[in-house]
Every structure is written in C-alpha cells, then in structure tokens.
Amino acid sequence: MLSFSLRIVKTQKVMASSSFSTSFSVFLVLVGMASAQLSSTYYNSSCPNALSTIKSAVNSAVSKERRMGASLLRLHFHDCFVNGCDGSILLDDTSTFTGEKTANPNNGSVRGFDVIDTIKTQVENICPGVVSCADIVAVAARDSVVALGGPSWTVQLGRRDSTTASLSTANTDIPAPTLNLTGLISAFSKKGFSAKEMVALSGSHTVGQARCTNFRARIYNETNINTSYASSLKSNCPSTGSDNNLSPLDTTSPTSFDNAYFKDLVSKKGLLHSDQQLYNGGSTDSQVTTYSTSSSTFLTDFSNAMVKMGNLSPLTGSSGQIRTNCRKTN
C-alpha cells in the first residue's frame, strides 16, 4: 500500500511538473509573439521611404532650432510613460475629450507637435494610412539624438495609435523634477526599468532646457549646489516671477548629446532637484561617476534603455488605429 501511495505521489509530481512546463512554454511563446509584433523592418515593404522621410524632416527641424531635438526626445519619453508608446500625448482636447497636453508635466512645456504634424503630412503623402503617429514619435526621438551628435539605435516599429489618452496617468506617472532618488527609482521601476537604466535615461538631460519654475527652489534653498553656479542662474530666475525663463539642463554643452550632464552632476551643477539626486551620496553615485569619465559606457547604456522604453506596452495587431491626423482620432 505504501509503495502504491508513493507511486501516486510521484505520478502527481511528474504531472504537475509537466503541466508547469507546458504552461511556462506557452507563456514564453506568448511573450515572444508580443515582442515579435514589433519589427525594425515593419515598413520595408509597405512604406520603404518612411524612415528616410522622418530623418530628413527631423534634421531640418533641428538645424533650424537645436533645442527641438531635445523636445522631440522628451515628447517620446512623455508619451511612453503614459500607458505605453501609443501617441496618446499628441491628441488635442475637444469639447468631449480631455487629452494629456494639459497635464502638469506637459502643460506649456512639451513641444514638437508641429514637427510631428509636418512629418505625418509628408509620410501620408507617400504612404496613406500606413505609418502610425506613435512610430513617428519613436523614430523622431532617435533621429533627434543622432542630429545632436549622439548615438543611434535600432527602433522597433509597428506600433499603432491610441484612441484614448489619460490626463490623470500623465499627472501621476511622469517623474516630477522634485523627486528624490527613492522616488525616481520607484517611478522608473513601475515601468520596468532598473535604477541603472533610470540613470542612463536621465542622461537625456545632456540636451534641452528647463523653466525657472522647475528649478527655483533648488537654486534658492538647496545646499548641494555649486554656489557660483546657483548665483549665475538667479539673474535669469528671480525668486518670484519669470516662471517660464529658460536655463540649459547641461551647463557645458546644452545642444550636444554627450556625457557632460554627468560631469555637471559630479561638480554639483545639476539644474533640477531630481538631477542632483543622482549624485548626492546615494546608491547611484558610482554610476554617475562612471558615465562622467566614460562617454562610450553612457551612450551604450542610453541606447539600450531607449530601445526598452520604445517597447513599453505598444498597441499592435488590431488594437488602436493608424491616425490620419496625429492630433485627433479617425
């Protein structure tokens, strides 16, 4: 009887193990199918000139205004952190619909919508109804970094456009410039990023500018800041008023995509509170130091993290749509 019972238990374990293996294999297949729906060659047949058209338009926009490169990169980031890279940030408000443009992190600061409109018009002229706005934003971000002298990476394609947006999620999920290190790690972890990837992506602040309202408290109240640097900022950012006055996030080379941002942090010249938190006696100090001395390490890590960000919850298959006008649903 005991021998029989043992055989039953062994049989049950084998069956359970087999069931788990089968379930796990199905899970892996499903994950593989989901990621396989995006492909770097997605438009090779349906719109072979899509990527060159986007690149040309981005180069033109950045040559007219270097800051636009940073703005297009930020647009992609703010799109992906709200329910995935689905072009939801591009939707305008209507009488019956509230989009994400008036969310606190976006209102009056997110830019580049006109450039996306121009690209969409050009792409529609050669391939009507084929290339999504979400893909245009993803490719434009990569091409902007390249135009500013930074690295390139392979953009996975095939995203479709959302028919909805979320003001509330934009307000809660896009990391605020007031966050401390713990808050930054948590905000990025929520999207599946490690602390290392968070630091790498923060390196996007090697280009672009910030508004006085977002760094006033830092330059007047905080002590972990280079005093001469703080003083130089106060003339353009008084203690009251002039909220929209701009200062570069990277004080050394604000229109070149390099590792100067991390050198600034080591010198206590981070413009935003959240910037300096990356180098303030915490767990990410060593990584900032590495990036400040090894440009190649930063650029490689940044590129890899950008690919990962571009893969956040894309709409594929029959989900969503291909908008004709990026500002409104079809």
Summary of the structure (lengths in Angstrom):
residues: 330
radius of gyration: 22.8
end to end distance: 70.3
largest distance: 89.7
contacts: 1081
relative contact order: 0.15
helix: 54%
strand: 4%
